[in-house]
Amino acid sequence: MSQDSIQKSNMEELVYTKIKLSIYNRFIRPGSQLVEAAIAKKLNVSRTPVRAAIKKLEHEGYVQVTPNRGAFVIKPTAEEMKDAYSVRLLLEKQSAGLAAERISKEDIEKLYNLIDEEKRTFDHRDTDSYYKMNDSFHFIIAEASQNKLLFEYVKDIVSRTTIYVVLFDPLETLKINPSIEEHITIVKALESRDKLEAEKAMEIHLTSVIAGLKLEDNGLQEDVLFL
């Protein structure tokens, strides 16, 4: 790879990271338009890396691009989010029940280690790492179900709903993280091979998550701010 290609790639990643962190930290709110020219001017870059960053965010589900209108941070309705979580609840209850019967000691250890990492990243408000750790926790359980199709469905729905948590339950507003104790309860149920308790613990956890989403109308931001 040439030096120019490396610099281009680094610039695109920098712009992508700044926009994503701004979404995470609610400097850019749900429903806000991402105007290429304005972002490029604020970051003192050309529109090319901004366009690439927006395209990547669209692929990840954070941004919706509408022809003749532009790119907007997604703003799902309360009903859409509840529908998605109802599907997630069904899938993850099943994966937790199966995992209770099939999970390995190595995976149990991985889950406890992830919980430790979750605590650390939460305390440091390391937003990006925290959400990655949280997703990994659920992926390990789904994979431990040993049902490949179920695992794929869980990965898809977890990725979709994590976006809702990012947008409507911002990490910096939480003084304590109830997910930590809920995750511990799930792992203890898995460790004891208690299928019903694992399903119950997963249901309580996901119900708590959807109840914590802040669905107020945030409005649009006139100025885009970056970290």
C-alpha positions in Angstrom: 0.0 0.0 0.0 1.3 3.4 -1.0 1.9 6.2 1.5 -1.0 8.2 0.0 -3.3 5.2 0.4 -2.3 4.8 4.0 -2.9 8.5 4.7 -6.3 8.3 3.0 -7.3 5.3 5.0 -6.1 6.9 8.2 -8.0 10.1 7.5 -11.2 8.2 6.7 -10.9 6.2 10.0 -10.3 9.4 11.9 -13.4 11.1 10.5 -15.4 8.0 11.0 -14.3 7.7 14.7 -15.1 11.3 15.4 -18.6 11.1 14.0 -19.3 7.8 15.7 -18.1 9.1 19.1 -20.2 12.2 18.6 -23.2 10.0 18.1 -22.3 7.9 21.1 -21.9 10.9 23.3 -25.1 12.6 21.9 -23.3 15.6 20.5 -25.1 14.5 17.3 -28.6 13.4 18.2 -31.0 10.9 16.7 -32.6 12.5 13.6 -29.8 15.0 13.0 -28.6 15.5 9.5 -25.0 14.8 8.6 -24.0 17.5 6.2 -20.8 16.6 4.4 -19.7 20.1 3.7 -20.3 21.3 7.3 -18.5 18.3 8.8 -15.6 18.6 6.3 -15.2 22.3 7.2 -15.3 21.7 11.0 -12.7 18.9 10.7 -10.6 20.7 8.1 -10.7 17.8 5.7 -12.1 17.3 2.2 -15.5 15.8 1.7 -14.1 12.5 0.5 -13.3 11.0 3.9 -16.5 12.4 5.3 -18.5 10.6 2.6 -16.6 7.4 3.3 -17.3 7.7 7.0 -21.0 8.3 6.5 -21.2 5.3 4.1 -19.6 3.1 6.8 -22.0 4.3 9.4 -24.9 3.6 7.1 -23.6 0.0 6.7 -23.5 -0.3 10.5 -27.0 0.9 10.8 -26.3 4.2 12.6 -27.2 6.4 9.6 -30.0 6.3 7.0 -29.3 7.9 3.6 -32.4 9.2 1.8 -32.1 10.2 -1.9 -32.5 13.9 -2.5 -32.5 14.6 1.2 -29.2 13.5 2.7 -27.8 11.4 5.5 -29.5 11.3 8.9 -28.7 9.6 12.2 -31.4 7.0 12.6 -34.4 7.9 14.8 -36.5 4.8 15.2 -39.9 5.0 16.9 -40.6 3.6 20.3 -42.7 1.0 18.7 -39.9 -0.1 16.3 -37.5 -0.5 19.2 -40.0 -2.4 21.3 -40.7 -4.7 18.4 -37.0 -5.4 17.9 -36.4 -6.1 21.5 -39.4 -8.5 21.6 -37.7 -10.5 18.9 -34.4 -10.3 20.6 -36.0 -11.5 23.9 -37.4 -14.6 22.2 -34.1 -15.5 20.5 -31.9 -14.9 23.5 -34.1 -16.7 26.0 -33.7 -19.7 23.7 -30.0 -19.3 23.3 -29.5 -18.9 27.1 -31.6 -22.1 27.8 -29.6 -24.1 25.3 -26.3 -22.6 26.5 -27.1 -23.7 30.1 -27.1 -27.3 28.8 -24.1 -27.0 26.5 -21.7 -24.2 27.6 -18.1 -25.1 28.3 -16.1 -24.1 31.4 -13.8 -22.1 29.1 -16.8 -20.0 27.9 -17.9 -19.4 31.4 -14.5 -18.1 32.2 -14.6 -15.8 29.1 -17.9 -14.4 30.3 -16.6 -13.6 33.8 -13.6 -11.9 32.2 -15.8 -9.9 29.9 -17.8 -8.7 32.9 -14.6 -7.5 34.5 -13.8 -5.7 31.2 -17.3 -4.2 31.2 -16.7 -2.8 34.7 -13.4 -1.3 33.6 -14.7 0.3 30.4 -17.8 1.6 32.2 -15.8 3.2 34.9 -13.5 4.9 32.3 -16.5 5.7 30.1 -14.7 4.0 27.2 -17.9 4.0 25.2 -16.8 2.1 22.0 -15.0 -0.6 24.0 -17.9 -1.0 26.4 -20.5 -1.7 23.7 -18.1 -4.1 22.0 -17.7 -6.0 25.3 -21.4 -6.0 25.9 -22.1 -7.4 22.5 -19.4 -10.1 22.9 -21.0 -11.2 26.1 -24.3 -12.0 24.3 -22.5 -13.5 21.3 -20.6 -16.0 23.4 -23.8 -17.2 25.0 -25.6 -17.5 21.7 -22.6 -19.4 20.2 -22.6 -21.7 23.2 -26.1 -22.8 22.3 -24.4 -24.8 19.5 -27.2 -23.8 17.1 -25.5 -22.0 14.2 -28.6 -20.5 12.8 -29.8 -19.2 16.2 -26.3 -17.7 16.7 -26.5 -15.8 13.4 -30.0 -14.5 14.2 -28.8 -13.3 17.7 -25.8 -11.6 16.2 -28.0 -9.7 13.8 -30.6 -8.6 16.4 -28.0 -7.7 19.0 -26.1 -5.4 16.6 -29.4 -3.8 15.6 -30.6 -3.2 19.2 -27.2 -2.0 20.5 -27.6 1.0 18.2 -30.8 1.8 20.1 -29.0 1.6 23.4 -26.2 3.9 22.1 -28.8 6.5 20.9 -31.3 6.3 23.7 -29.5 5.2 26.8 -26.2 7.1 26.7 -23.4 5.7 28.9 -22.3 9.0 30.4 -25.7 9.6 32.0 -25.5 6.4 34.1 -24.0 6.5 37.6 -24.2 2.8 38.0 -24.6 0.1 35.4 -27.4 -2.4 36.2 -26.3 -4.6 33.3 -23.2 -5.7 35.3 -25.2 -7.4 38.0 -27.7 -8.8 35.5 -24.9 -10.3 33.5 -23.4 -11.9 36.6 -26.8 -13.4 37.4 -27.0 -14.9 33.8 -23.5 -16.4 34.1 -24.2 -17.9 37.5 -27.4 -19.6 36.0 -25.4 -20.9 33.1 -22.6 -22.1 35.4 -25.1 -24.1 37.5 -26.6 -25.6 34.3 -30.1 -24.2 35.3 -31.9 -23.8 32.0 -35.0 -22.1 33.5 -33.0 -19.7 35.6 -30.8 -18.8 32.6 -33.9 -18.0 30.5 -35.4 -16.0 33.4 -32.2 -14.1 34.0 -31.9 -13.2 30.3 -35.5 -12.1 30.2 -35.1 -9.8 33.2 -31.9 -8.3 31.7 -33.4 -7.5 28.3 -36.7 -6.2 29.8 -34.5 -3.9 32.0 -32.6 -2.6 29.0 -35.7 -1.7 27.0 -37.3 -0.1 30.1 -34.1 2.1 30.4 -34.3 3.6 27.0 -34.9 7.3 27.0 -37.4 7.9 24.2 -37.9 11.6 24.5 -37.8 13.8 21.4 -34.3 15.1 21.2 -34.7 17.5 18.4 -32.1 18.4 15.8 -28.8 20.1 16.5 -28.0 23.3 14.6 -24.3 22.8 15.1 -22.3 19.6 15.0 -19.9 19.3 17.8 -17.0 16.8 18.0 -14.8 15.4 20.8 
